[in-house]
């Protein structure tokens, strides 16, 4: 009897056996279950060919073409799946849990593997993800602060102390400013960001506090899902203030040594709001390797932007916390003490 797997059980199963995504590479790139292995039955071009025949001719002819295209690959599928399934077990899915995953599951069972198939396919998984992101309530605590405060470092320190943390910028591969792309991997598609965010949240206890950095709705070209974003805006926020010198030190640690062309490109993105003269001064500072002077100009711009965002925050619990240092470990420890009091 065929073993069926429901979407809410999928992430737990992925921790015990490989999940093979048999959709085309293009479908996988747009969005996939975190941890899933791309294991396409058809290439993008082959999928398009089969789909065209299905729409323009018939299901029967499309099936014949699919068999013709997949036939030479069957032995390779079994061989590759066995190599991945170290415990002799795999899970498979396609888009709707139909022909592609059913065919692959049958083949791999003939090859001696235990196979689970995802009921409803990736579509069912995505519906579950979007429902959870829209409806699940979390006990969020927001860490705010001006650019250069070291909020991400504070988050990492909190995690080391056993606290629950969601690092939105880490998941988005972007630091959340015009300079945020520097030193990061390419950003995922919005759909993949949602999948990754959900997987991170799914690993946490929603009833316990979860620390999140204060962000605008967009992080680079990624958008935080509306339901989670709304919870962030009304959650208690702790605004961390550290000395200007410590903020500059954090910025220099993040960006000195990166390609100056990238820094100039980032300044170019904020030229209009920065002002022509400030932009010119910043570029001249970069060209003479005076990164501190350029960073001070960037802070001047972002301080105004941050104040505007703070004034539009809906939280009814805003806590201003001023420190005479920028040590993220000491700050994290004090945040926990305040929350635990």
C-alpha positions in Angstrom: 0.0 0.0 0.0 1.3 3.4 -0.9 2.6 5.5 2.0 1.1 9.0 2.0 2.6 12.0 3.8 0.6 15.1 4.9 2.1 18.6 4.6 2.3 19.4 8.3 4.4 16.2 8.8 6.8 17.0 5.9 9.5 19.0 7.7 9.9 16.5 10.4 10.2 13.7 7.8 12.8 15.7 5.9 15.0 15.4 9.0 15.0 11.6 8.8 15.1 10.9 5.0 15.8 12.7 1.7 12.9 14.6 0.1 13.1 14.3 -3.7 11.5 17.2 -5.6 10.7 15.6 -9.0 9.4 18.9 -10.5 11.5 20.6 -13.2 14.6 22.7 -12.2 12.7 25.9 -13.0 9.9 25.0 -10.6 12.4 24.1 -7.9 14.3 27.4 -8.3 11.1 29.4 -7.9 10.3 27.8 -4.5 10.9 24.4 -2.8 10.7 22.7 0.5 13.8 23.7 2.5 16.2 20.8 2.4 14.5 19.1 -0.6 16.8 17.7 -3.3 16.1 18.7 -6.9 15.4 15.3 -8.6 13.6 16.3 -11.8 11.8 13.8 -13.8 11.9 16.2 -16.8 14.1 19.2 -17.7 12.4 22.5 -18.1 12.3 22.0 -21.9 11.0 18.5 -21.6 8.2 19.6 -19.2 7.2 22.3 -21.7 7.1 19.8 -24.5 4.9 17.4 -22.6 2.6 20.2 -21.4 2.1 21.6 -24.9 1.1 18.1 -26.2 -1.3 17.7 -23.3 -3.0 21.0 -24.0 -3.0 20.9 -27.8 -3.4 17.2 -28.5 -4.4 14.7 -25.7 -3.5 13.3 -22.3 -2.6 10.0 -23.9 -0.1 11.5 -26.3 1.4 13.5 -23.6 1.8 10.4 -21.5 3.6 8.6 -24.4 6.0 11.5 -24.8 6.7 11.6 -21.1 7.5 7.9 -21.1 9.8 8.4 -24.2 11.6 11.2 -22.5 12.0 9.6 -19.1 12.7 6.0 -20.3 16.5 6.4 -20.9 16.9 8.0 -17.4 15.1 5.3 -15.3 18.2 3.4 -14.3 19.9 6.6 -13.3 17.0 7.7 -11.1 17.1 4.4 -9.2 20.9 4.6 -8.8 20.9 8.2 -7.7 18.0 7.7 -5.2 19.8 4.7 -3.7 22.9 6.8 -3.2 20.8 9.5 -1.4 18.7 7.1 0.7 21.3 5.8 3.1 18.6 4.2 5.3 16.7 2.8 2.3 13.9 5.4 2.5 13.0 8.5 0.6 10.0 10.9 0.2 9.0 12.3 -3.2 6.7 15.0 -4.4 5.7 16.9 -7.5 3.3 19.9 -8.0 0.0 18.4 -7.1 0.9 14.8 -6.0 -0.1 13.4 -9.4 1.5 11.7 -12.3 5.2 12.7 -11.8 5.5 11.8 -8.2 3.4 8.7 -8.6 5.5 7.4 -11.4 8.8 8.2 -9.6 7.5 6.5 -6.4 6.5 3.4 -8.3 9.9 3.2 -10.0 11.9 3.7 -6.8 9.8 1.0 -5.0 10.7 -1.4 -7.8 14.3 -0.5 -7.0 13.8 -1.7 -3.5 13.4 1.6 -1.6 10.7 2.6 0.9 8.9 5.6 -0.6 6.6 8.2 1.0 4.7 10.6 -1.3 3.4 14.0 -0.3 -0.4 14.2 -0.4 -1.4 17.1 -2.7 2.2 17.7 -3.6 4.1 21.0 -3.4 0.8 22.9 -3.8 -0.6 21.4 -0.5 2.7 22.3 1.2 2.5 25.9 0.0 -1.1 26.2 1.1 0.0 25.0 4.6 3.0 27.5 4.7 0.8 30.5 3.7 -1.9 29.6 6.2 0.6 29.2 9.0 2.3 32.5 8.2 -1.1 34.3 8.1 -2.7 32.7 11.1 -0.2 31.3 13.6 0.4 33.7 16.5 3.9 34.2 18.0 5.2 35.8 21.1 7.5 38.2 19.4 10.0 40.6 20.9 11.4 43.2 18.6 15.0 44.6 18.8 15.1 48.1 17.4 17.9 50.6 17.0 19.6 52.9 14.5 21.8 51.6 11.7 25.1 50.4 13.2 23.7 49.3 16.5 24.7 45.7 15.9 21.2 44.3 16.1 22.1 41.1 14.2 25.0 40.5 16.5 22.7 40.9 19.5 20.3 38.4 17.9 23.2 35.9 17.5 24.2 36.4 21.1 20.7 35.8 22.3 20.6 32.5 20.3 23.9 31.5 21.9 22.2 32.0 25.3 19.4 29.7 24.4 16.8 32.2 23.3 14.5 31.7 20.3 15.6 33.9 17.4 14.4 34.6 13.8 17.1 36.3 11.8 15.1 37.8 8.9 18.1 39.4 7.3 20.0 36.1 7.4 17.0 34.3 5.8 16.7 37.1 3.2 20.4 37.2 2.4 20.3 41.0 2.8 21.1 43.5 5.6 18.0 45.5 4.9 19.5 48.8 3.5 20.9 50.2 0.3 24.2 48.6 1.4 22.5 45.3 2.4 23.5 43.3 -0.6 27.2 43.7 0.0 28.9 40.5 1.1 25.7 38.5 0.9 24.7 35.5 -1.3 22.0 36.2 -4.0 18.6 36.7 -2.5 16.1 33.8 -2.8 12.8 34.3 -4.6 10.0 35.7 -2.4 8.3 32.3 -2.4 11.5 30.6 -1.2 12.0 33.3 1.5 8.5 32.5 2.8 9.3 28.7 2.8 12.5 29.3 4.6 10.9 31.7 7.2 8.2 29.2 7.8 10.7 26.4 8.3 12.6 28.5 10.9 9.4 29.4 12.7 8.2 25.8 12.6 11.3 24.7 14.6 10.4 27.1 17.4 7.8 27.1 20.2 5.3 29.9 19.3 4.2 30.2 23.0 7.8 31.2 24.1 9.3 34.6 23.2 11.0 34.9 19.9 13.4 37.7 19.2 13.3 39.5 15.8 15.1 42.5 14.5 13.0 45.5 13.6 12.7 45.7 9.8 10.8 47.5 7.2 8.3 45.4 5.2 10.9 45.0 2.4 14.4 43.5 2.9 16.1 44.1 -0.4 13.6 42.7 -3.0 12.1 40.4 -0.4 8.8 41.2 1.4 7.9 39.9 4.9 4.6 38.1 4.7 1.7 40.3 5.8 0.5 38.3 8.8 3.9 38.0 10.3 4.7 41.6 9.5 1.5 42.8 11.3 2.6 40.8 14.4 6.0 42.5 14.3 4.4 46.0 14.2 2.3 45.5 17.4 4.9 43.4 19.4 6.9 45.0 22.2 9.9 46.7 20.9 13.2 47.4 22.7 15.1 50.2 21.1 18.8 49.8 21.8 21.0 52.9 21.8 24.7 52.7 21.8 27.4 55.4 21.4 28.1 56.9 18.0 31.6 55.6 18.0 30.5 52.1 18.6 28.0 52.4 15.7 30.8 53.5 13.4 32.9 50.7 14.5 30.2 48.2 13.7 29.7 49.7 10.2 33.4 49.7 9.5 33.7 46.0 10.6 30.9 45.1 8.2 32.0 47.0 5.1 35.7 47.9 5.2 37.5 45.5 2.9 34.5 45.1 0.5 34.7 46.2 -3.1 34.6 50.0 -3.1 32.6 49.9 -6.4 29.8 48.2 -4.4 29.9 50.9 -1.8 29.7 53.6 -4.4 26.8 51.8 -6.1 25.0 51.7 -2.7 25.5 55.4 -2.1 24.2 56.0 -5.6 20.9 54.3 -4.6 20.3 57.0 -2.0 21.7 60.0 -3.8 18.3 61.8 -4.1 17.5 61.6 -0.4 21.1 62.0 0.7 21.6 65.2 -1.4 24.1 65.8 -4.2 26.7 67.4 -2.0 26.6 64.7 0.6 26.8 62.0 -2.1 29.8 63.8 -3.6 31.5 64.0 -0.2 30.9 60.4 0.5 32.3 59.2 -2.8 35.4 61.4 -2.3 35.9 59.9 1.1 35.7 56.4 -0.3 38.2 57.2 -3.0 40.8 58.3 -0.4 40.0 55.3 1.8 38.4 57.4 4.5 35.7 54.8 5.3 34.8 56.4 8.6 33.9 59.7 7.0 31.7 57.9 4.4 30.1 55.8 7.2 29.2 59.0 9.1 27.4 60.4 6.1 25.5 57.1 5.7 24.5 57.2 9.4 23.1 60.7 9.0 20.8 59.5 6.2 19.7 56.3 8.0 19.1 58.1 11.3 16.4 60.2 9.6 14.9 57.2 7.9 14.9 55.2 11.2 13.2 58.0 13.1 10.4 58.2 10.5 9.8 54.4 10.8 9.8 54.5 14.5 7.1 57.3 14.5 4.9 55.0 12.4 5.3 51.9 14.7 2.1 50.6 16.1 3.5 48.9 19.2 2.0 50.0 22.5 5.1 48.8 24.4 8.2 50.8 23.4 11.2 50.5 25.6 14.2 52.9 25.2 17.4 51.2 26.4 20.6 53.3 26.4 24.0 51.7 26.8 27.5 53.2 27.2 29.0 50.5 25.1 28.3 48.3 22.0 29.0 44.9 23.3 26.3 42.6 21.9 26.8 39.9 24.5 26.3 42.3 27.4 23.3 43.9 25.7 21.7 40.5 25.0 22.2 39.5 28.6 20.5 42.7 29.8 17.6 42.2 27.3 16.9 38.8 28.8 17.1 40.2 32.4 14.5 42.9 31.5 12.2 40.3 29.9 12.5 37.9 32.8 11.9 40.5 35.5 
